[in-house]
Amino acid sequence: MTEQPDPSDNSFDEIVDAETQRDPDLAVIEAGSRTLRTHSGPPEGAEVPTRPTDPETDKALRAVERELAGRWGETKLEPSVTRIAALMDVLGDPQRAYPSIHITGTNGKTSTARMIEGLLNAFDLRTGRYTSPHVQSITERISLDGAPVEAERFIETYEDIKPYVEMVDAQQEIRLSFFEVLTGMAYAAFADAPVDVAVVEVGMGGTWDATNVIDATVAVVTPISLDHTDRLGNTPAEIAGEKAGVIKQDATVILAQQPVDAAQVMLKKAVEVDATVAREGMEFGIVSREIAVGGQFLTLRGLGGEYDGIFLPLYGAHQARNAAVALAAVEAFFGIGSERSGSLGIEAVRKAFASVVSPGRLEVMRSSPTVVLDAAHNPAGARAAAEGLTEAFSFSRLIGVVGTSGDKDVRGLLEAFEPIFAEIVITQNSSGRAMNVDELAAIAVEVFGNDRVQVEPRLDDALEAAITLAEEEDEYAGAGVLVTGSVITVGEARLLLGRG
């Protein structure tokens, strides 16, 4: 068997929840709790799982996390589905026990998955949702009926498939990766539930992504932009070529607005496999959008007609577009649109969208000053976050707290935020992949100028510094803080601010 990589090289910011990434006695989370003030918190339902309160359950969950973390991380890839297909085979192909909706794209996948899940739940379907990475707890990744599985069930699922994982490991040159094992757990949990439909987000790409052992009846493609260019390609067209792998024979493709070259690739693949395509701006889209307190009011044009009076408690035009995509995906799943007859029940649609939450996506954590979290980690995501923040809030002065991973287009991300940040506090999260704070600060100085950049290596100190800078404004002047740059930065900030 091929020697396995050193676990210390793994992508721990996308593997283990923030509390297990360092010695708990030294954790930035605990250190930060001594200074940060209380807050009103996000809307009800926006919670993510906390550590189990039962010590034995917590101990067992940490043991599972350690075993998973010892495998290849999500950024170490061998582009094939050979190992995951072998695991599915010995498990009895659980992924074929239910229909699936498969979601790929660069940005907006998780929010769109949550909206699709909410809509399906509103029509009394039992759902399984698989998304990544997690904000705070690894158990977030596998949800049943709109809620993350309990820690006990997560542990049981892992223990159930562990013998089969070890069997496949022994037969392969490379052991199953962290993401492949989690994917196997999700598909097994969904079959065991059982669910009526699985909503599955790819980890990366599409063709060789571990999730791509399903034959989804509906394939969703959110906006494609440049990210993971070292693995997926250097142009939107090249990246689209990898992501088009989720489009299967006779499926329906829900295509968000795309760069022209990416759209051409997707349409070509759809023709090759006789898939039906519904395009945002053509077959479905946004009719009207109005900013509202706590979100926005929408009128959406779906495949079966218009849906008005929809309140979406999320900020930004990008979330409205995600809503349009989600609605069309669920219509396609129910077969609406092929004959242009019928539509989904409007009251159920309104109820579903009104209850949507998306932790870490322009999420308001506290007030006086307002602190917002957004997991933007590439330039396209940063631009969407900046536009949404500017539209929804009237900050007189906005302070950024930024901690990124080292393998991202950091300059592009900072340039997207430069117009809206009065000052920026550069920091570093606890991930092994985090960009060194001095390297990040050097780029920030080039983008913002030396006078607008402050460096605080510890995230708790960075939050406190940003809040202090915001409080230098008059109490009623409306200053704010945006924490961004990485999912793990947002997850750790959530814990520091009392959500977890």
C-alpha positions in Angstrom: 0.0 0.0 0.0 1.3 3.5 -0.8 2.6 5.4 2.2 0.0 7.9 3.5 0.8 11.6 3.8 1.6 13.2 7.1 -1.7 14.1 8.8 -0.1 17.4 9.8 -0.3 18.4 6.2 -4.1 18.0 6.1 -6.6 20.8 5.6 -7.6 21.0 9.2 -9.7 24.1 8.6 -12.0 22.0 6.6 -11.7 18.8 8.7 -12.1 19.2 12.5 -14.3 21.7 14.3 -12.4 24.8 15.6 -12.2 23.5 19.2 -10.2 20.5 18.3 -7.6 22.2 16.1 -5.3 23.1 19.0 -4.7 22.4 22.7 -8.0 23.4 24.3 -6.0 25.0 27.2 -4.5 27.4 24.6 -7.5 27.8 22.4 -8.1 31.2 21.0 -11.8 30.5 21.5 -11.4 30.3 25.3 -9.0 33.1 25.5 -11.3 35.4 23.5 -14.3 34.7 25.7 -12.8 36.8 28.5 -13.2 40.1 26.6 -15.9 40.0 24.0 -19.3 41.4 25.0 -22.7 39.8 24.7 -24.9 40.3 21.7 -28.4 39.8 20.5 -27.5 36.9 18.3 -28.7 35.7 14.9 -32.3 34.8 14.1 -33.8 31.8 15.8 -32.9 28.7 13.9 -29.5 30.0 12.8 -27.7 27.9 15.4 -25.1 25.3 14.5 -24.3 22.3 16.7 -22.3 22.8 19.8 -20.0 20.3 21.5 -22.0 17.4 23.1 -22.8 18.1 26.7 -22.4 14.5 27.7 -18.7 13.9 28.3 -18.6 10.4 27.0 -20.4 11.4 23.8 -18.0 14.3 23.4 -15.0 12.0 23.9 -16.3 9.6 21.3 -17.0 12.4 18.8 -13.4 13.7 19.3 -12.1 10.2 18.7 -14.0 10.0 15.4 -12.7 13.5 14.4 -9.1 12.5 15.1 -9.5 9.4 13.0 -11.0 11.4 10.1 -8.3 14.0 10.4 -5.6 11.4 10.0 -6.8 10.8 6.5 -6.1 12.9 3.4 -7.7 16.3 3.8 -10.1 17.9 1.3 -7.3 19.8 -0.4 -5.3 16.7 -1.2 -6.9 15.0 -4.1 -6.4 12.0 -6.4 -8.9 12.8 -9.2 -11.0 9.7 -9.5 -14.1 8.1 -7.9 -12.5 4.6 -7.8 -12.2 4.5 -4.0 -15.6 5.9 -3.2 -17.2 3.6 -5.8 -15.6 0.7 -4.1 -16.9 1.8 -0.7 -20.4 2.2 -2.1 -20.2 -1.3 -3.6 -19.4 -3.0 -0.3 -22.1 -0.9 1.5 -24.7 -2.1 -1.0 -24.9 1.1 -3.0 -26.9 3.2 -0.5 -26.8 6.2 -2.7 -29.2 4.5 -5.1 -31.9 4.1 -2.5 -33.3 7.6 -3.1 -33.4 10.3 -5.8 -30.9 13.1 -5.5 -30.4 16.8 -6.4 -26.7 17.4 -7.0 -25.3 21.0 -6.7 -22.0 22.3 -8.1 -20.6 25.7 -8.9 -18.1 28.1 -7.2 -20.2 30.2 -4.8 -23.6 29.9 -3.3 -23.8 26.1 -3.1 -24.5 25.7 0.6 -27.1 28.5 0.7 -28.8 27.1 -2.3 -28.8 23.6 -0.8 -30.4 24.9 2.4 -33.1 26.6 0.3 -33.8 23.5 -1.7 -34.0 21.5 1.5 -36.4 23.9 3.0 -38.7 23.8 0.0 -38.7 20.0 -0.1 -39.5 19.9 3.7 -42.4 22.3 3.1 -43.9 19.7 0.8 -43.6 17.0 3.4 -40.6 15.2 1.9 -38.0 13.8 4.2 -34.6 15.1 3.2 -31.0 14.4 3.6 -28.5 17.3 3.0 -24.8 16.9 2.6 -22.7 20.1 2.5 -19.2 21.3 3.1 -17.1 22.6 4.7 -18.6 23.1 8.1 -18.7 26.4 10.0 -18.2 25.0 13.5 -19.1 21.4 13.9 -18.3 18.5 11.6 -21.8 17.2 12.3 -23.2 20.1 10.3 -22.2 18.4 7.1 -24.9 15.7 7.3 -28.5 16.8 7.9 -31.8 15.0 8.1 -35.1 16.9 7.8 -33.3 20.3 8.0 -31.3 19.7 11.1 -27.7 18.4 11.5 -27.6 14.8 12.8 -27.0 14.4 16.5 -23.5 13.7 17.6 -24.6 10.2 18.7 -26.0 9.4 15.3 -22.8 10.8 13.6 -20.7 8.5 15.8 -22.9 5.5 15.1 -22.8 6.0 11.4 -19.1 6.2 11.4 -18.7 3.0 13.5 -21.2 1.2 11.2 -19.2 1.9 8.0 -15.7 1.8 9.6 -15.2 -2.0 8.9 -16.1 -1.4 5.3 -13.9 1.6 5.0 -11.0 -0.5 6.3 -11.8 -3.2 3.8 -11.6 -0.8 0.9 -8.4 0.8 2.4 -6.8 -2.6 2.3 -7.6 -3.0 -1.4 -6.5 0.4 -2.6 -3.1 2.0 -3.1 -4.4 5.1 -1.5 -6.6 5.0 1.6 -10.1 6.6 1.4 -9.8 10.4 2.1 -11.5 12.4 4.8 -14.1 13.6 2.4 -14.7 10.2 0.8 -15.4 8.6 4.2 -17.7 11.5 5.1 -19.5 11.1 1.8 -19.9 7.4 2.5 -21.3 8.2 5.9 -23.8 10.7 4.5 -25.1 8.3 1.8 -25.4 5.5 4.3 -27.2 7.7 6.8 -29.7 8.9 4.2 -30.5 5.3 3.2 -30.9 4.2 6.8 -33.2 7.1 7.7 -34.6 6.6 5.0 -35.0 9.9 3.1 -37.3 10.8 0.2 -34.6 12.9 -1.5 -31.0 13.8 -0.9 -29.7 17.3 -1.5 -25.9 16.9 -2.2 -23.3 19.6 -2.6 -20.1 18.7 -4.3 -16.8 19.1 -2.4 -14.8 20.3 -5.4 -15.4 20.2 -9.1 -17.8 17.5 -10.2 -16.5 14.8 -12.5 -14.2 13.2 -10.0 -15.7 14.6 -6.8 -16.5 11.9 -4.3 -20.2 12.8 -4.3 -20.4 12.0 -8.0 -21.4 8.4 -7.5 -25.1 9.5 -7.5 -27.2 9.8 -10.7 -29.1 12.9 -9.8 -32.3 13.6 -11.6 -31.7 17.4 -11.1 -28.2 19.0 -11.4 -27.8 22.5 -10.2 -25.0 24.7 -11.3 -24.5 27.9 -9.2 -22.3 30.7 -10.6 -18.9 29.6 -11.7 -15.8 31.8 -11.1 -12.1 31.2 -10.5 -11.3 29.2 -7.4 -9.2 26.1 -6.9 -7.5 26.9 -10.2 -4.6 24.6 -9.4 -7.0 21.7 -9.5 -9.9 22.7 -11.7 -8.4 25.0 -14.4 -7.4 28.5 -15.0 -10.5 29.7 -16.9 -14.3 29.6 -16.2 -14.6 27.2 -19.2 -12.0 24.8 -17.9 -13.6 24.8 -14.4 -17.0 24.3 -16.0 -15.6 21.3 -17.8 -14.9 19.6 -14.5 -18.2 20.7 -12.9 -20.2 19.5 -15.8 -19.5 16.0 -14.7 -22.6 16.1 -12.4 -24.9 16.3 -15.4 -26.2 12.9 -16.1 -28.2 11.2 -18.8 -31.8 12.6 -19.1 -31.4 14.9 -16.1 -32.7 18.4 -15.7 -30.0 21.1 -15.4 -30.8 24.3 -13.5 -28.2 26.7 -14.7 -27.5 30.0 -12.8 -26.2 32.9 -14.8 -22.7 32.1 -15.9 -19.7 33.5 -17.8 -20.4 32.9 -21.5 -17.6 30.4 -21.9 -18.7 28.4 -18.9 -22.3 28.4 -20.1 -21.3 27.1 -23.4 -19.5 24.2 -21.8 -22.5 23.3 -19.7 -24.9 23.5 -22.6 -22.6 21.3 -24.7 -22.5 18.6 -22.0 -26.3 18.8 -21.6 -26.8 18.1 -25.3 -24.4 15.2 -25.2 -26.4 13.4 -22.5 -29.9 14.5 -23.6 -30.4 16.6 -20.5 -33.0 19.4 -20.3 -31.6 22.8 -19.4 -33.4 25.7 -17.6 -31.4 28.9 -17.5 -31.6 31.8 -15.1 -32.8 34.9 -16.9 -34.5 32.8 -19.6 -36.7 30.0 -18.1 -36.7 31.3 -14.6 -35.3 34.2 -12.6 -36.1 37.2 -10.4 -39.1 39.4 -11.3 -38.6 42.0 -8.5 -36.6 42.5 -5.4 -37.2 44.9 -2.5 -34.9 45.4 0.5 -36.7 44.8 3.8 -35.9 44.8 7.4 -34.0 41.6 8.1 -33.8 40.5 4.5 -35.7 41.1 1.2 -39.0 40.6 -0.5 -39.0 38.8 -3.8 -41.2 37.9 -6.7 -39.7 35.0 -8.5 -40.5 33.5 -11.9 -40.3 29.8 -11.7 -40.7 27.1 -14.3 -44.4 26.9 -13.5 -45.3 30.6 -13.1 -44.7 33.5 -10.7 -44.4 33.4 -7.0 -44.9 36.7 -5.2 -44.7 37.9 -1.7 -41.7 35.9 -0.8 -39.7 37.1 2.2 -36.1 35.9 2.3 -34.3 36.6 5.6 -30.9 36.8 3.9 -29.1 39.8 2.5 -27.8 40.4 -0.9 -28.8 40.1 -4.6 -26.7 36.9 -4.7 -29.0 35.3 -2.2 -32.1 36.3 -4.2 -30.5 34.6 -7.3 -29.8 31.5 -5.1 -33.5 31.5 -4.2 -34.5 31.6 -7.9 -32.2 28.7 -8.6 -33.5 26.7 -5.6 -37.1 27.2 -6.6 -36.5 26.1 -10.2 -34.6 23.0 -8.9 -37.5 21.9 -6.7 -40.0 22.6 -9.5 -37.8 20.4 -11.8 -37.7 17.7 -9.2 -41.5 17.6 -9.0 -41.7 17.7 -12.8 -43.1 21.2 -13.0 -42.2 23.1 -16.1 -41.9 20.4 -18.7 -45.5 20.9 -19.8 -45.6 24.5 -18.5 -48.6 23.5 -16.3 -49.1 23.8 -12.6 -46.9 25.4 -10.0 -45.8 24.8 -6.4 -48.2 25.9 -3.6 -47.4 29.5 -3.0 -48.1 29.4 0.8 -45.7 26.5 1.2 -43.1 28.3 -0.9 -43.4 31.5 1.2 -43.2 29.5 4.4 -40.1 27.7 3.3 -38.1 30.7 2.2 -39.1 32.7 5.3 -37.5 30.1 7.5 -34.2 29.8 5.6 -31.0 30.4 7.5 -27.4 30.3 6.2 -24.9 30.6 9.1 -21.8 32.6 8.2 -23.3 34.2 5.2 -23.8 38.0 5.9 -24.9 36.8 9.4 -25.5 39.5 12.0 -24.0 38.4 15.3 -24.4 41.5 17.6 -25.2 45.2 17.6 -23.7 48.4 19.0 -21.5 48.1 16.9 -23.0 45.7 14.4 -20.8 42.7 13.8 -21.4 40.7 10.6 -19.8 37.4 9.5 -19.4 36.3 5.9 -17.4 33.2 4.8 -16.3 34.8 1.5 -13.0 33.2 0.5 -12.5 34.2 -3.2 -12.9 37.4 -5.1 -16.3 36.6 -6.5 -17.7 35.8 -3.1 -16.1 38.9 -1.7 -17.7 41.1 -4.3 -21.1 39.6 -3.6 -20.6 40.1 0.1 -19.5 43.7 -0.3 -22.5 44.5 -2.6 -24.9 42.8 -0.2 -23.5 44.5 2.8 -23.5 47.9 1.2 -27.1 47.5 0.0 -28.5 46.2 3.3 -26.6 48.3 5.8 -25.9 52.0 6.0 -22.6 51.9 7.9 -20.8 55.2 8.3 -17.6 53.3 8.8 -16.9 49.6 8.3 -13.9 47.8 9.8 -12.8 44.5 8.3 -11.3 41.6 10.1 -9.7 39.3 7.6 -8.0 35.9 8.0 -7.5 33.8 4.9 -6.1 30.5 3.7 -2.8 30.6 1.9 -4.0 28.9 -1.3 -6.6 31.5 -2.3 -6.5 34.6 -4.5 -5.9 36.8 -1.4 -5.1 40.0 -3.3 -8.3 39.7 -5.4 -10.3 39.2 -2.2 -8.8 42.2 -0.5 -9.2 44.4 -3.6 -12.9 43.4 -3.6 -13.3 44.7 0.0 -11.0 47.7 -0.3 -13.8 50.2 -1.4 -16.0 49.4 1.6 -13.4 49.0 4.5 -12.3 52.2 6.2 -9.7 50.1 8.0 -8.7 46.4 8.1 -7.5 44.3 10.9 -5.3 41.4 9.6 -5.4 38.2 11.6 -4.8 34.4 11.4 -7.1 31.6 12.2 -6.0 28.3 13.9 -5.9 26.3 10.6 -2.8 24.7 9.4 -3.7 26.2 6.0 -4.1 29.8 7.3 -2.0 32.4 5.5 0.8 33.7 7.7 -0.4 37.0 9.3 2.8 38.9 8.2 2.4 37.7 4.6 -1.3 38.6 4.6 -0.5 42.0 6.1 2.1 42.8 3.5 -0.5 42.2 0.7 -3.0 44.3 2.7 -0.6 47.2 2.9 -0.2 47.1 -0.8 -3.9 47.2 -1.3 -5.1 49.5 1.5 -2.0 51.5 2.4 -0.1 51.3 5.6 -2.3 53.7 7.6 -5.4 51.6 7.1 -3.9 48.3 8.2 -3.6 46.9 11.7 -2.2 43.5 12.5 -3.5 41.3 15.4 -2.2 37.7 15.1 -4.8 36.3 17.5 -8.4 36.3 16.3 -9.8 37.3 19.7 -7.5 40.3 19.7 -8.4 41.2 16.2 -12.1 41.2 17.0 -11.6 43.3 20.0 -9.4 45.8 18.0 -12.0 46.0 15.3 -14.9 46.6 17.7 -12.8 49.3 19.5 -12.2 51.0 16.1 -15.9 50.9 15.3 -16.8 52.3 18.7 -14.6 55.3 18.1 -17.5 56.5 16.0 -20.4 58.2 17.8 -22.8 55.6 19.3 -25.4 56.5 16.8 -23.2 57.0 13.8 -23.6 53.4 12.6 -20.1 51.9 12.4 -19.8 48.2 11.8 -17.4 45.2 11.6 -17.2 42.5 8.9 -15.3 39.3 9.7 -14.4 37.4 6.6 -11.8 35.6 4.5 -12.4 32.0 5.4 -15.0 29.6 6.6 -12.8 28.7 9.6 -12.2 32.3 10.5 -16.0 32.8 10.5 -16.5 29.6 12.5 -14.0 30.7 15.2 -15.4 34.2 15.3 -18.9 32.7 15.9 -17.5 30.8 18.9 -15.8 33.9 20.2 -19.0 35.9 19.9 -20.9 33.3 21.9 -22.6 31.3 19.1 -21.5 27.7 19.8 
